[in-house]
Each structure stands twice: as structure tokens, then as C-alpha cells.
């Protein structure tokens, strides 16, 4: 890889053009050793992450996150590479492929070594994250405080290739012993026009256990299952609102689990480690993938002595939209109330 005099990697315009417009995401995923399952008409999805779809033309769609793009975006959003790392990786792969004219023998492809997971650098405070989660996403302060207490979220620092520092909300995935095994970062600023918001799993992350907001009142007897961490926290907030009249969410024996997609593996792991749980409430998104996944998971749990219920959001696509729409309606109603003045 080209290295400048100050020791930094750089790429040429030609390499960028190759990576951006010539690299095929489907072929790249295959060469990296990802297990893909054919879905008809040439479409493929990841075996362990079925919301990630690859098309014959070389594009990909991450349905549960609303992201898409080519090979370069896949390397950045899914694998956590910087722009420079993605360009150089893809450009050099294309150059290496073009150089091989007549290989003497077909070698068995080797799966790429699993990258080491390291939590992103922690910022010195969490003010921006608190503002984002409470003001922008509508979460209740008590819910965010409990997420922080359980070390499930923190404000992370991200350094751009230009040297500029940004902060993200970092959601942490833990294993059965409470050890971090993965994380998902989300930008908290409005993206530039024509660009996607920053949403990315940290390199080397495992979603085997998902993201779990445990009930302070233990042991839990019910688990609520969502596609994303913010949706799980939004449901807790809906219970926290006094006007909803549903009581204190922290006194309920209810765990909230995010699959971080629609792969049921985290739920299977959870149920194995929580024998006291007898009720599973599937609260996935209201779109077609969410509804189909909820029904598929419900069918797989039949005959296991569990009470299984499906509850999709009635307003908006997901539970955070339900929450933010509810808050917007409450604010609009409050502003519309006439002010009565007492007669002198």
C-alpha cells in the first residue's frame, strides 16, 4: 500500500475510481469468506445476517439499517474500514485479480482471519449523546441513565482521515459474562445532502448475544425483542411516561433484547441463559421484513412451553417512530390549548 513521507496511507485518483466504480460487492464478500445463501434470481443474503442482501450487479442492501451501496460502502459501513482503507483494499484486490491470467491450479479459498474487536475510544463526557438520545430520539432520561449504568452505551470518539474528531453514540453488545464482544456506532449529526448517516458495526463485532437492556427488577419473566437498541429503549420510554399510565418500567420484570437486525441467534442465546423467562413478545418493525421475521421466529418457538406474542408498532415503521410521533402529537396538543385569563 502507498505510504506518504509522514507515514500515512494514501490513494490515487485511479485507485479511487477502481474501488468506487469497478469493485463488485458480491464478489468482494465471497472473497472475504462470508457465507452467502442464494435467494433466487441471483440474489444472495448472508447466512448469519439475513437482512444483508447482495445483488448480481454488485450492490448490497442492509434492510434492517436502511443502508446500501457498492463494494466500497460495504467495506466502510459493515467492516468498519476508513475511506482510505476501503479504497486501497478494493483497488489492490482488482489489480491482483487482473494480474492473474492463467492460474495453474484452483486453490481452495481461505476465509479471512477474524479481526480483533476493540471498543472505540471513549469521550471525556456524554453531553452530546444525552442530547441526541433524549432530544432527537425522544428517550426518557431515566432510560438513558440506566443504559449508561449497565454500560450499554457511551459517547465514542472517531477520528477522520482528515484528522477531524467526531463523536458517536456507541451501543455495546455483551456476552453471558458481561464482557463486551461487539458494538454499533451511530453518528449524531445531520448528514450532508446526498450522503448516508454514519451507522456502522465496530470491526470484529459479534452479535451472538445482541444488545440487552436488563430489567432492574430481576429475574425477568418476559423478554421483548426488537430490531435495534433505540427501539428497545423507546419501548421502555413509553412505559416511563406518566401519561401512559403503565407504571414504573424499572419495576417490571421485563428484559428488552435487540437482535441488531432480524437474525434470531441472539434470542436463542438469551433463552438458553434465562430459563425463568416464559413470555416472548416479538416487537420487530412494521415493514415487510420485520413482519415476516417475527412470524418466522414465532413459528420456530412453538412447542417450547413459551407464551409467544407478536406486537408491531401501530404508528410509524418502528418503535422509535412510534415514540417520536407520540411526543410530537403531545407537543402539538399542548401548543393548541387556548390560554384562559382570569377576569379582573
C-alpha positions in Angstrom: 0.0 0.0 0.0 1.3 3.5 -0.8 2.6 5.4 2.2 3.4 9.1 2.3 6.5 10.6 3.9 4.7 11.3 7.1 3.8 7.6 7.4 0.1 7.9 6.4 -1.6 5.8 3.8 -3.0 7.5 0.7 -4.7 6.5 -2.5 -4.5 7.8 -6.1 -7.4 9.1 -8.2 -7.1 5.9 -10.3 -7.3 3.7 -7.3 -10.4 5.5 -6.1 -12.1 5.2 -9.5 -11.4 1.4 -9.5 -12.7 1.0 -5.9 -15.8 3.1 -6.4 -17.0 2.1 -9.8 -15.4 -1.3 -10.7 -15.5 -3.3 -7.5 -18.3 -5.8 -7.1 -19.8 -6.1 -3.5 -21.0 -9.7 -4.1 -17.6 -10.8 -5.3 -15.8 -9.0 -2.6 -18.0 -10.6 0.1 -17.3 -14.0 -1.4 -13.5 -13.4 -1.4 -13.6 -12.3 2.2 -15.2 -15.6 3.2 -18.6 -14.5 4.1 -21.2 -17.3 3.9 -23.8 -16.4 1.4 -27.1 -18.1 0.6 -28.8 -17.8 -2.8 -32.2 -16.3 -2.7 -33.3 -16.8 -6.3 -32.6 -14.8 -9.5 -29.0 -14.4 -8.4 -29.7 -12.6 -5.2 -27.8 -13.6 -2.1 -28.0 -12.9 1.7 -25.6 -13.6 4.5 -26.2 -16.9 6.2 -25.9 -15.4 9.7 -27.3 -11.9 8.8 -30.3 -12.3 6.5 -31.1 -8.6 6.3 -27.9 -8.1 4.3 -28.7 -8.6 0.6 -26.3 -8.7 -2.4 -27.5 -8.3 -6.0 -26.0 -9.8 -9.2 -25.0 -6.3 -10.3 -22.6 -6.0 -7.3 -24.7 -3.8 -4.9 -25.8 -4.6 -1.4 -28.8 -3.5 0.8 -28.8 -3.7 4.6 -32.5 -3.7 5.1 -32.6 -3.5 8.9 -30.4 -0.4 8.9 -31.6 1.3 5.7 -28.1 1.3 4.1 -27.0 0.3 0.6 -24.2 0.9 -1.8 -21.3 -0.8 -3.7 -18.3 -2.7 -2.5 -16.6 0.4 -1.1 -19.6 1.3 1.1 -19.8 -2.3 2.3 -16.2 -2.3 3.4 -16.8 1.0 5.3 -20.3 0.5 6.8 -20.1 -3.2 7.5 -16.4 -3.9 8.1 -15.6 -0.6 9.7 -12.8 0.5 7.3 -11.9 4.1 6.7 -12.3 5.5 3.2 -8.6 5.1 2.6 -8.5 1.5 3.9 -11.6 0.6 1.8 -10.2 2.2 -1.4 -6.8 0.6 -1.1 -8.2 -2.8 -0.2 -10.5 -2.9 -3.2 -8.1 -1.3 -5.6 -5.3 -3.8 -4.8 -7.7 -6.7 -5.0 -8.8 -5.6 -8.5 -5.2 -5.2 -9.6 -4.2 -8.6 -8.2 -7.1 -10.3 -10.0 -6.2 -8.6 -13.3 -2.6 -9.8 -13.0 -3.6 -13.4 -12.7 -4.1 -14.5 -16.4 -3.9 -18.3 -16.3 -3.6 -19.8 -12.8 -2.0 -23.2 -12.8 -4.4 -24.7 -10.3 -7.5 -23.7 -8.4 -6.7 -23.3 -4.8 -9.3 -23.6 -2.0 -10.2 -20.0 -0.9 -9.2 -19.3 2.6 -11.6 -17.4 4.9 -10.2 -14.1 6.1 -8.9 -14.1 9.6 -11.4 -12.8 12.1 -10.4 -9.2 13.0 -9.8 -8.4 16.7 -12.6 -6.5 18.4 -11.7 -3.3 20.3 -14.2 -0.9 21.8 -13.8 2.6 20.2 -12.2 5.4 22.3 -14.4 6.8 25.0 -15.0 10.6 25.1 -14.4 12.6 28.3 -18.2 13.3 28.6 -21.6 12.2 27.3 -23.4 15.5 26.8 -23.8 15.2 23.1 -25.1 11.7 23.4 -27.5 12.6 26.1 -28.9 15.4 23.9 -29.2 13.1 20.9 -30.9 10.3 22.7 -33.3 12.4 24.7 -34.0 15.4 22.5 -33.6 13.9 19.0 -34.8 10.3 19.6 -37.2 11.1 22.4 -35.9 8.7 25.1 -36.7 9.3 28.7 -33.8 10.5 30.9 -34.2 7.5 33.3 -33.9 5.0 30.5 -30.7 6.6 29.2 -29.3 6.7 32.7 -30.0 3.0 33.2 -28.4 2.2 29.8 -25.2 4.1 30.9 -25.3 2.4 34.4 -25.4 -1.0 32.6 -22.5 0.1 30.4 -24.6 -0.5 27.3 -24.0 2.9 25.6 -21.4 5.7 25.8 -20.1 8.6 23.8 -17.3 7.4 21.5 -14.6 9.4 19.6 -14.0 8.8 15.9 -11.0 10.3 14.0 -11.5 11.0 10.3 -8.7 10.7 7.7 -8.5 14.5 7.7 -7.7 14.5 11.4 -11.0 15.9 12.4 -12.6 14.4 15.5 -16.3 13.4 15.7 -18.3 11.8 18.4 -20.8 8.9 18.1 -23.3 7.1 20.3 -21.8 3.6 20.8 -24.1 0.7 21.7 -22.2 -2.2 23.3 -23.0 -5.9 22.9 -22.0 -8.2 25.8 -21.7 -11.9 26.2 -23.2 -14.1 29.0 -20.5 -13.0 31.5 -21.0 -9.3 30.7 -17.8 -9.0 28.6 -18.1 -6.6 25.6 -17.9 -8.6 22.4 -19.2 -6.1 19.9 -20.5 -2.6 19.4 -22.5 -0.5 16.9 -21.7 3.2 16.3 -24.2 5.8 15.2 -23.4 9.4 14.2 -25.4 12.1 16.0 -25.1 14.9 13.4 -27.3 15.5 10.4 -25.5 14.0 7.3 -24.5 16.2 4.4 -27.0 16.3 1.5 -26.7 13.2 -0.7 -24.8 11.2 2.0 -26.0 8.5 4.3 -25.8 8.9 8.1 -22.9 7.3 9.9 -24.1 3.8 11.0 -21.5 1.1 11.5 -20.7 -2.1 13.4 -17.3 -1.9 15.0 -14.7 -4.1 13.3 -14.6 -7.6 14.8 -18.0 -7.3 16.5 -20.1 -10.4 17.4 -23.9 -10.1 17.6 -24.3 -13.6 19.1 -25.9 -12.1 22.2 -27.4 -9.0 20.7 -27.9 -5.8 22.8 -29.7 -6.4 26.1 -31.3 -3.9 28.4 -31.9 -5.9 31.5 -34.8 -5.3 33.9 -33.5 -3.8 37.1 -36.2 -5.9 38.8 -34.8 -9.4 38.5 -35.3 -12.1 37.5 -37.1 -11.2 34.3 -40.1 -13.4 33.3 -40.7 -11.7 29.9 -38.4 -10.6 27.1 -39.3 -8.1 24.5 -37.5 -8.5 21.2 -36.6 -5.6 18.8 -34.5 -5.0 15.7 -32.5 -2.1 17.1 -31.2 -0.9 20.5 -33.0 2.5 20.2 -36.3 0.7 19.5 -35.8 -1.3 22.7 -35.1 1.8 24.7 -38.1 3.6 23.1 -40.4 0.8 24.4 -39.0 1.3 27.9 -39.6 5.1 27.5 -43.3 4.6 26.5 -43.7 2.8 29.8 -41.8 5.5 31.7 -44.1 8.3 30.5 -46.6 9.1 33.4 -49.4 9.9 30.9 -49.3 6.3 29.6 -50.4 5.0 33.0 -48.4 1.8 32.7 -46.4 2.1 35.8 -42.6 2.2 36.5 -40.7 0.4 33.8 -37.9 -0.2 36.2 -40.1 -2.2 38.5 -41.3 -4.6 35.8 -39.6 -8.0 35.3 -39.1 -7.4 31.6 -35.8 -7.6 29.6 -35.5 -5.8 26.3 -33.4 -7.5 23.7 -32.3 -6.1 20.3 -31.3 -8.6 17.6 -29.5 -5.8 15.8 -31.3 -7.0 12.7 -33.7 -10.0 12.3 -31.3 -12.9 12.9 -32.8 -14.9 15.8 -29.4 -16.1 17.1 -29.4 -13.5 20.0 -32.8 -14.7 21.1 -31.8 -18.3 21.1 -28.7 -17.4 23.2 -30.8 -15.4 25.6 -33.4 -18.1 26.1 -30.7 -20.7 26.8 -29.3 -18.4 29.6 -32.7 -17.2 31.0 -34.8 -20.3 31.9 -37.1 -18.1 34.1 -38.4 -16.3 31.0 -41.8 -17.7 30.0 -43.1 -14.9 27.7 -41.6 -13.7 24.4 -43.0 -10.6 22.9 -41.7 -10.1 19.3 -41.8 -6.3 18.6 -40.0 -6.1 15.3 -40.5 -3.4 12.7 -43.8 -3.0 10.9 -42.3 -3.3 7.4 -42.5 -6.5 5.4 -39.1 -7.9 6.5 -39.9 -7.2 10.2 -43.4 -8.9 9.9 -42.0 -11.9 8.1 -39.2 -12.3 10.5 -41.5 -12.0 13.5 -43.8 -14.8 12.2 -40.8 -16.9 11.3 -39.3 -16.6 14.8 -42.7 -17.2 16.4 -43.2 -20.4 14.4 -39.7 -21.6 15.5 -40.6 -21.2 19.2 -43.8 -23.3 19.1 -43.8 -26.3 21.3 -41.2 -25.0 23.8 -43.5 -24.1 26.6 -43.3 -20.3 25.9 -46.1 -17.7 25.5 -45.2 -16.1 22.2 -46.9 -12.8 21.1 -46.3 -10.5 18.1 -46.7 -6.8 18.6 -45.8 -4.5 15.7 -45.8 -0.7 16.1 -49.2 0.8 15.2 -47.7 4.2 14.3 -44.6 4.5 12.2 -42.2 1.8 10.9 -40.5 1.1 14.2 -40.9 1.8 17.9 -38.8 4.9 17.9 -41.0 6.4 15.3 -44.0 5.4 17.5 -42.4 7.3 20.4 -41.3 10.4 18.5 -44.7 10.7 16.8 -46.4 10.4 20.1 -44.2 13.1 21.6 -44.8 15.4 18.6 -48.6 14.9 18.9 -48.4 15.7 22.7 -46.4 18.9 22.0 -48.8 19.9 19.2 -51.8 19.4 21.5 -50.2 21.4 24.3 -49.4 24.3 22.0 -53.0 24.3 20.6 -54.6 24.6 24.0 -56.1 28.2 24.5 -54.9 30.3 27.3 -57.6 31.5 29.6 -57.2 34.7 31.6 -59.0 35.3 34.8 -61.4 38.2 34.8 -60.3 41.2 36.8 
